[in-house]
Amino acid sequence: MKLPDPEKALELYYTKTEINNAEIRELFSCNSTTATRLKKSVQAAMAAKDKPVRTWLPGNIDVKTAFEVWCINVDDMEKHLLKLQKLRNAGVLK
């Protein structure tokens, strides 16, 4: 399993309220088994909250809860992506 691509991760975070296995596989470049394991850890966290998080489709998971469980810090990711874009624009990186 690879670290998520910052652009994909931020796009999912800001455009979706819930995600499914296919989007998890794309985000982490992983197989179906790994995606299911990641999803189950989020489903457990969603159920354990004082006010359980519900999704529209039963096979989906809440994006915000998923990023919390997977320790994906959106603020840090945004800062790193902006820095990366500045370096590319300056010609330092391709």
Helices and strands as residue ranges (DSSP letters): H 6-15, E 18-19, H 21-28, H 32-48, E 61-62, H 63-69, H 74-89
